[in-house]
């Protein structure tokens, strides 16, 4: 094959993935039999959760709705989009974790998927044993790992502890080791889901450098999903924007990011959080947010002289003496802006629906579009345990109404502090 | 299914094609073979997980069947006074128990494949069959260790002049061991496929395996049913009757192994394994959507 000719290594054609909404099966045979018996007698199913939206039952949802995409050898393709746009589903199908409903994908070569670092790591086994374990799970043979093990250990910066069980590792070391294995795979196609979001900045840069090499010099193909636009800029040579299960843009990285930022939806003032995914496995189990509303608004656009009123509803599955809430604010390109001081929501017990209304003052924010995550946690700040954190980005826009402020200029950052307090002015002469 | 025929790049170069779940027998054995190193790693991990942070460590492999054999000897041989076909009762129970333990661990350890590994399965692809296969191989190694202990006791009884002898069925033992393993694998993966929908089946299975032992000639010989032909016939429908009886006939010289029930048992195993693999390969493609 000539060098100038582009060699397609991934071809996605008419890819669709359908999910069923609502509850799928009771999970136990007795529940299924109960539900069936209730239906036979025309009674209400005893196993439906009270308060769930019955309309969703049996309805379907297209996570991917006809995706076509060709990726060429040596490309580093970024995939961006809002939560629920279908990014993760696409990666899951590409890495064969789940099958598509329609369409097909053709691949040339092996796919190494890093949807999570350290998959299959076993705490009881040493770092070295885990390199072999993880490598084998990712599709390497023992001989291939043998040939690379020294390189992997060197890259991981864990050399001194390589024969120690990984349960004694700090989380940083754990991540470094895991990434080192994945980065040294021989596969022709690498699929990554925001794995670079972990580890310290220095190691992140090292990883990005490694991934660029993998794509640029070694001629392998990288697919990278991230919310972090700066890593997308740094790594990717081409970028795809997904929205509602379709590709809405495919091409230049900067253009893609601009389009992605325009998809921020400030017309949504009500969010249903019951079925959205959570930041981690344990979030949403002991306490669950059910909805969020911007109170008294038709769109979430706020003048910087206006106060933002937010109403959330939530339930707990066990008693709490007091849970804390904070907002994590981001600019629309995902740059973090800051957090709010935690506030205690008070005691809560199971079986009740709590509705909490609170006020946020956006007056310190410069003009522009933002979003925030809600983080509800238990315990003092040092050992705070996250109780719930939906991945939903609650978008809003701040407009300038304060005439005493000059027009916002790029390069000012996002925050304006209160005016300095004049103590005295003395005149001489 | 809309099958786009736009070809870019020559057709032959594509190495993998991902399509919606189709067909019944959709399993790539060559791929499974490529992942053989992973199976070895899983076996190593199974041992690491099993014995790290236990007091007696690997001694459990021996202690478990030893204590069970002693218990069977006291309860079924001593108290209940069940026949052991004239062979030393301790060896009789140990023989039955060794084969049965092998079979039951094969089932119990594969029956929860999907549920126990859903975390890993949700994050990375590898042929899912590697997990149950590594489980039965782990059981096989444990079986060899326990069989070695059986040989030691056998030699002791033989030297002290106990009434027993090896028979030609010896030569069938490798096949019997393989069969027990594959039957355990087959039944286990059928259950594991069904547990993705019905979690409570996992509880039922360990209980069911216990009951199964009592309808297999583990604590009594098949010959005790000689005067009840109907019961003896029902016993022979149990695919585990043949392996247990053959193991005893081969090593102790008494038992009612015959070719007919062996062939039946082999056919049963092949069918169970076939159904298991088909169910498993169907479930593995979409179970992540339902967990």
Interface residues (C-beta under 8 A of the other chain):
Chain A: X7 X8 X11 X13 X14 X19 X24 X25 X27 X28 X29 X30 X32 X70 X92 X93 X94 X95 X96 X97 X98 X99 X100 X101 X102 X103 X104 X105 X106 X107 X108 X109 X110 X111 X113 X115 X116 X119 X120 X122 X124 X125 X129 X132 X133 X136 X137 X138 X139 X140 X141 X142
Chain B: X1 X2 X3 X4 X6 X8 X9 X13 X14 X15 X16 X17 X18 X19 X20 X21 X34 X35 X37 X38 X40 X41 X44 X45 X48 X49 X52 X53 X120 X121 X122 X123 X124 X125 X126 X197 X198 X199 X200 X201 X285 X286 X288 X289 X290
